[in-house]
Amino acid sequence: MIIALDVHGADRGVEVAVGGALQALAGQSDVKVVLCGRRQDVEGALAGKPYDKSRVTILDCGEPVTNNDHPGIVVRRKKDASMFRALELVRDGEADAAVSAGNTGALLAGVNIILKNVPHVKRATMASVVTSLDGTPTLITDMGANVDCEPQRLMAFAIMGSVYMNKVFGIRAPKVALLNNGSEREKGNKLVLATRDLLEASTLNYVGYVEPTELMSGKADVIVTDGFAGNMAIKSYEGMAKAMMSVIKSGIMDGGIKAKLGYLLLKGVFRRVKRTFSADEVGGAVFLGANGVVVKTHGSSTEESYCKSILNAGKLVEKGVVAAIAEGIADHDGDID
């Protein structure tokens, strides 16, 4: 299993990306990595670290993509950038999957232009799993890649999300829901109402609407939305989790000896709560519909985040997710054309 890693684009720098890759190698004996980036930066991050040199390759690349680059333009202007070189390795069969923490729009453009998408998919969707309160996984799609959508695109997201949850988590008939600002059937904007009609007429296991407060309820296995609403919802979810942990920490620090003793007794519980909400545990977001496995880890990724994203990419390759989605979309092509 060969994973192409774009080492540039994250807030914490190349050292964290490389450190995460080495963690993944230590935890998975059948994984190799191609570190795509400026050679001097990669070699500097590797210096002094023990690793199996037979499992690490450096692909020297040009100027990296930045968050200020325009997605539609940068693919052609920075063809030698690490992000796009990683995608080319997947396209050319020299890597099984690509992982990047860089500019989301540029990565989506690279997927559409370099890798292309499976038949009947016009644009890949960026989907990610959150853990419900009962411990079960829920896939949210889209997470920010496609901010403007039409009903047929959301229908495609629903199909791909359903196939993903079946293939990766073994859920036989994944429950599909539509993110909305209310539970009443006639509530919602034009996009939601039109998509509702498509989902109701489909053979998917459509269960109706979910509101943002129900992201972790376990009501649905797949929550479908456009990238604008999905990104807002997940960032609100993450922000509230951080605020909650901060309030708890402040209360413990200000609560005197009894509060501190209580914390020591409940330390394991707090650790589990933190993991439930932590982006480090997710393993990145996956571009469903791409003609190859591409995982987007978040910009503030830690070494642990990179490690889990690399291992998640390998798992998606092993599960044959790309082929399964192509087959699922072909079976439903009348619903989205």
C-alpha positions in Angstrom: 0.0 0.0 0.0 1.5 3.3 -1.1 0.2 6.6 0.2 1.2 9.9 -1.4 1.3 12.6 1.2 1.3 16.3 0.4 3.5 17.6 3.3 2.6 21.3 2.7 -0.5 23.2 3.5 -1.1 22.5 7.2 -0.9 25.2 9.9 1.8 23.4 11.9 4.2 22.9 9.1 6.1 20.1 7.3 7.5 18.6 10.5 4.1 17.6 11.7 3.1 16.0 8.3 6.3 14.0 8.2 5.9 13.0 11.9 2.4 11.8 11.2 3.6 9.7 8.2 6.3 8.1 10.4 3.7 7.3 13.0 1.6 5.6 10.4 4.6 3.5 9.2 5.2 2.4 12.8 1.6 1.3 13.2 1.1 -0.4 9.9 3.7 -2.7 8.5 2.3 -2.9 4.9 2.2 0.9 4.3 4.8 2.9 2.3 4.7 6.7 1.9 5.8 9.1 -0.8 6.5 12.5 0.8 5.6 15.1 -1.8 7.1 18.5 -1.1 10.2 20.6 -1.4 13.1 18.2 -0.8 15.0 20.5 1.6 12.0 20.8 3.8 11.2 17.1 3.8 14.8 16.1 4.5 15.0 18.7 7.3 11.9 17.2 8.9 13.3 13.7 8.6 16.7 14.6 10.0 17.5 12.7 13.2 14.3 10.6 13.1 14.6 6.8 13.0 12.6 5.2 10.1 12.8 2.5 7.5 14.3 4.2 4.5 12.9 1.4 2.2 9.4 2.6 3.0 9.8 6.3 2.5 10.3 8.1 -0.8 10.7 11.8 -1.3 9.2 13.4 -4.4 10.8 16.8 -4.9 8.1 19.4 -5.8 7.9 23.1 -6.7 6.1 26.0 -5.0 3.3 24.6 -2.8 -0.4 25.6 -2.9 -1.4 28.2 -0.3 -4.7 29.2 1.1 -4.6 32.4 -0.9 -4.4 30.6 -4.2 -7.5 30.6 -6.4 -8.7 27.0 -6.8 -9.5 27.1 -10.5 -6.3 28.9 -11.5 -3.7 27.3 -9.3 -4.1 23.8 -10.8 -2.7 25.2 -14.1 -0.2 27.7 -12.6 1.4 25.4 -10.0 1.4 22.1 -11.8 4.5 21.0 -9.9 3.0 21.7 -6.5 3.0 18.9 -3.9 -0.8 18.6 -3.8 -1.1 18.1 -7.5 1.9 15.8 -7.8 0.4 13.6 -5.1 -2.9 13.3 -7.2 -0.9 12.5 -10.3 0.8 9.6 -8.5 -2.7 8.2 -7.8 -3.8 8.9 -11.4 -0.8 7.1 -12.8 -1.0 4.1 -10.6 2.2 4.9 -8.7 0.3 5.4 -5.4 -2.9 3.9 -4.1 -4.2 7.0 -2.3 -3.4 10.7 -1.7 -3.6 12.7 1.6 -3.5 16.5 1.9 -4.2 19.2 4.5 -4.0 21.9 1.9 -6.5 24.4 0.3 -9.8 22.5 0.1 -11.0 24.3 -3.1 -7.7 23.6 -4.8 -7.7 20.0 -3.8 -11.3 19.6 -5.2 -10.2 21.3 -8.4 -7.2 19.0 -8.6 -9.4 15.9 -8.1 -11.8 17.0 -10.9 -9.1 18.0 -13.3 -6.3 15.5 -12.6 -8.0 12.4 -11.2 -11.4 12.9 -12.8 -14.5 11.4 -11.3 -16.3 8.1 -11.7 -19.0 8.0 -14.5 -22.2 10.1 -13.8 -20.5 12.1 -11.0 -19.9 15.8 -12.1 -18.2 16.8 -8.8 -16.8 14.8 -6.0 -18.1 15.5 -2.5 -16.1 15.9 0.7 -17.6 13.7 3.4 -16.5 13.0 6.9 -17.6 10.8 9.8 -18.7 12.1 13.2 -19.3 9.8 16.2 -22.9 9.8 17.5 -23.8 9.9 21.2 -24.4 6.1 21.0 -21.0 5.5 19.6 -22.1 4.8 16.0 -20.7 6.6 13.0 -22.6 9.2 11.0 -21.4 10.5 7.6 -21.9 14.1 6.7 -21.7 15.1 3.1 -20.8 17.7 1.9 -18.3 19.3 4.4 -17.4 22.4 2.4 -16.1 21.4 -1.0 -19.4 22.2 -3.0 -21.0 25.3 -1.5 -23.5 25.7 -4.4 -25.4 22.7 -5.4 -28.5 21.6 -7.3 -30.9 18.8 -6.2 -29.3 16.2 -8.5 -25.9 16.8 -6.9 -27.3 16.3 -3.4 -29.0 13.1 -4.7 -25.6 11.9 -5.9 -24.1 12.7 -2.5 -26.8 10.6 -0.8 -26.1 7.7 -3.1 -22.3 7.8 -2.6 -22.7 8.3 1.2 -25.0 5.3 1.4 -22.6 3.1 -0.5 -19.7 4.4 1.6 -21.4 3.5 4.9 -22.4 0.1 3.6 -18.9 -0.7 2.3 -16.8 0.7 5.1 -19.0 0.1 8.2 -21.1 -2.8 7.0 -24.5 -1.0 7.4 -26.9 -2.9 5.2 -29.4 -0.2 4.4 -27.9 3.1 5.7 -30.5 5.6 6.9 -30.2 8.7 4.8 -31.4 12.1 6.1 -31.4 15.7 4.7 -30.1 18.5 6.9 -32.8 21.1 7.3 -33.8 24.0 9.6 -36.9 22.0 10.8 -38.5 18.6 10.9 -41.8 19.5 9.2 -42.0 17.9 5.7 -42.9 21.2 4.0 -40.2 23.2 5.7 -36.9 24.2 4.0 -35.5 26.2 1.1 -36.0 25.4 -2.6 -32.9 23.2 -2.7 -34.0 21.1 0.3 -37.6 20.7 -0.9 -36.5 19.6 -4.4 -33.9 17.2 -3.0 -36.5 15.8 -0.6 -38.7 14.8 -3.6 -35.8 13.0 -5.3 -34.9 11.1 -2.1 -38.5 10.2 -1.4 -38.8 8.8 -5.0 -35.5 6.8 -4.7 -34.8 3.3 -3.4 -32.5 4.7 -0.7 -33.5 4.3 2.9 -34.6 7.9 3.3 -35.8 8.8 6.8 -36.6 12.5 6.5 -35.0 15.7 7.9 -32.5 16.1 10.7 -31.8 19.5 12.3 -28.3 20.7 13.2 -28.9 19.8 16.8 -29.3 16.2 15.7 -25.9 15.7 14.1 -24.9 13.4 16.9 -28.3 11.8 17.6 -27.7 8.6 15.6 -31.0 9.3 13.7 -29.3 8.9 10.4 -26.2 7.1 9.0 -25.8 9.6 6.2 -26.7 13.3 6.5 -26.9 15.1 3.2 -26.3 18.8 2.7 -24.6 21.3 0.5 -21.0 22.3 1.4 -22.0 25.7 2.8 -24.5 24.4 5.3 -22.5 21.3 6.0 -19.3 23.3 6.8 -21.2 25.7 9.0 -22.8 22.9 10.9 -19.6 20.9 11.5 -17.7 24.0 12.6 -20.5 24.9 15.0 -20.3 21.4 16.3 -16.5 21.5 16.8 -16.6 25.1 18.2 -19.2 24.1 20.8 -17.2 21.1 21.8 -14.1 23.2 22.3 -16.1 25.8 24.3 -17.7 23.1 26.4 -14.3 21.6 27.3 -12.9 25.0 28.1 -15.8 25.8 30.4 -15.3 22.5 32.2 -11.6 23.1 32.5 -12.2 26.6 33.9 -14.7 25.3 36.4 -12.3 22.7 37.6 -9.5 25.2 38.0 -11.7 27.6 39.9 -13.6 25.1 41.9 -11.1 24.4 44.6 -9.7 21.1 45.9 -13.0 19.2 45.6 -13.3 20.1 41.9 -9.7 19.0 41.3 -10.2 15.7 43.2 -13.4 15.1 41.2 -11.5 15.7 38.0 -8.9 13.1 39.0 -11.7 10.6 39.6 -13.3 11.3 36.2 -10.1 11.9 34.2 -10.8 8.8 32.0 -14.3 10.0 31.3 -13.1 13.5 30.3 -10.5 11.9 28.0 -13.2 9.8 26.2 -15.4 12.9 25.8 -12.5 14.8 24.3 -11.7 12.0 21.9 -15.4 11.9 20.8 -15.3 15.5 19.7 -11.7 15.6 18.5 -10.9 16.0 14.8 -7.8 14.0 15.4 -9.9 10.9 15.7 -11.8 11.3 12.4 -9.2 10.2 9.9 -9.8 13.0 7.6 -12.6 13.7 5.1 -12.8 11.6 1.9 -13.6 12.8 -1.6 -16.5 10.5 -2.6 -16.9 10.2 -6.4 -13.2 10.8 -7.2 -11.6 8.2 -9.5 -9.2 7.4 -6.7 -8.9 7.6 -2.9 -8.2 11.1 -1.7 -8.4 12.1 2.0 -8.4 15.7 3.2 -7.1 16.1 6.7 -7.8 19.4 8.4 -5.5 22.5 8.3 -4.7 22.4 12.0 -3.7 18.7 11.8 -1.5 17.2 14.5 0.8 14.2 13.9 -2.0 12.0 15.2 -4.4 13.5 12.6 -2.0 12.9 9.8 -1.4 9.3 11.0 -5.1 8.5 11.2 -5.8 10.1 7.8 -3.0 8.0 6.1 -4.3 4.8 7.8 -7.9 5.7 6.8 -6.8 6.2 3.2 -5.3 2.7 3.2 -8.4 1.2 4.7 -10.6 2.8 1.9 -8.3 1.3 -0.7 -8.6 -2.1 0.9 -12.4 -1.8 1.0 -12.6 -1.0 -2.7 -14.6 2.1 -2.0 -14.0 3.8 -5.4 -15.3 0.8 -7.4 -18.2 0.4 -5.1 -19.3 4.0 -5.5 -19.0 3.8 -9.3 -21.2 0.7 -9.2 -23.7 2.4 -6.8 -23.9 5.5 -8.9 -24.4 3.5 -12.1 -27.4 1.7 -10.5 -29.0 5.1 -9.6 -28.0 7.1 -12.7 -31.6 7.9 -13.5 -32.0 9.7 -10.2 -29.2 12.2 -10.8 -29.2 12.8 -14.6 
